[in-house]
Amino acid sequence: MVVEVEGSLDEHGMVIDFTDIKRIITLLTKQWDHATLVHEEDTELLDVLLRAGWKHFVLPYDSTAENVARFAADFFCAEAADALRSRGLSTVRVTVHETETCYAVYTRAVETSPLAA
């Protein structure tokens, strides 16, 4: 997964510190690591996963690369909302690779005010 942000440079010549991006997205990737991503309506698979005690993560939609990128972008924007707004960032883009040459990209605007969500 690749996370990109767009915005203006600050006084130090940075849009955002990469450490901040990594810290925020790691909150999600730790939950996904070695987990089955499952749609919340796939009750049969959820039942199997729960009975077996296997690690899983429930998504509100199918786990296509496009939806995984969308979920990650939305998660990043929600978790980093204040930091993104305070730095004046305008866009978050997440790329999820299925293979080296097949990938999905999801781009979304950063909400400009806390009430815009």
C-alpha positions in Angstrom: 0.0 0.0 0.0 1.2 3.5 -0.9 -0.2 6.6 0.8 0.4 10.0 -0.8 -0.7 13.5 0.3 -0.9 16.7 -1.5 -0.5 20.2 0.0 1.8 23.2 0.3 5.2 23.0 1.8 5.7 24.3 5.4 8.5 26.4 6.7 10.7 23.3 6.8 10.0 22.3 3.2 7.7 19.4 4.1 4.1 18.7 3.3 3.9 16.2 6.2 6.5 14.2 8.0 6.6 10.6 6.7 6.8 9.4 10.3 3.3 10.8 10.8 1.9 9.0 7.8 3.5 5.7 8.9 2.3 6.0 12.5 -1.3 6.6 11.3 -1.4 3.9 8.6 0.3 1.4 10.9 -2.8 1.5 13.1 -4.7 0.0 10.3 -2.1 -2.3 8.8 -1.5 -4.0 12.2 -5.1 -4.9 12.2 -4.9 -6.2 8.6 -1.6 -8.1 9.0 -2.3 -11.9 8.6 -6.0 -11.2 8.7 -8.8 -12.2 6.3 -10.6 -9.1 5.1 -14.3 -10.0 4.9 -17.4 -8.1 3.9 -19.8 -7.5 6.8 -22.6 -9.2 4.9 -20.7 -12.4 4.3 -22.2 -14.1 7.2 -21.1 -17.6 6.2 -17.4 -16.6 6.0 -17.7 -14.6 9.2 -19.2 -17.6 11.0 -16.3 -19.8 9.8 -13.7 -17.3 10.9 -15.3 -16.7 14.3 -15.7 -20.5 15.0 -12.1 -21.1 14.0 -10.8 -18.2 15.9 -9.0 -16.8 12.9 -7.9 -13.2 12.7 -10.1 -11.2 10.5 -11.1 -7.6 9.8 -14.7 -6.7 8.8 -15.2 -4.2 5.9 -18.5 -2.5 5.0 -18.0 -3.8 1.4 -16.2 -6.5 -0.6 -12.4 -6.6 -0.2 -11.5 -5.5 -3.8 -8.3 -3.6 -4.2 -10.4 -0.5 -5.0 -12.4 -0.8 -1.8 -9.4 -1.6 0.3 -7.7 1.6 -1.0 -10.9 3.6 -0.3 -11.2 2.2 3.2 -7.5 3.0 3.9 -7.9 6.6 2.6 -11.0 7.2 4.6 -9.3 5.7 7.7 -6.2 7.8 7.2 -8.3 11.0 6.8 -10.4 10.2 9.9 -7.4 9.4 12.1 -5.3 12.3 10.9 -8.1 14.8 10.4 -6.8 17.5 12.7 -3.2 17.2 11.4 -4.3 17.2 7.8 -6.4 20.3 8.2 -3.8 22.2 10.3 -1.2 21.5 7.6 -3.6 22.6 4.8 -3.4 19.3 3.0 -5.8 19.0 0.1 -5.7 15.4 -1.1 -5.0 11.9 0.1 -4.3 9.1 -2.4 -3.9 5.4 -1.6 -2.6 2.8 -4.0 -3.2 -0.9 -3.3 -1.3 -3.4 -5.5 -2.8 -6.8 -6.3 0.4 -7.7 -8.3 3.4 -5.8 -9.4 1.5 -4.5 -12.4 -2.1 -4.5 -11.3 -3.3 -2.0 -8.7 -6.1 0.3 -7.7 -5.8 4.0 -6.8 -8.3 5.9 -4.6 -8.1 9.6 -4.3 -10.1 11.8 -1.9 -10.2 15.4 -0.8 -9.3 16.3 2.8 -12.3 17.7 4.6 -11.6 21.4 5.2 -13.6 21.7 8.5 -14.5 19.3 11.3 -18.2 19.7 10.4 -17.7 18.8 6.7 -17.7 15.1 7.4 
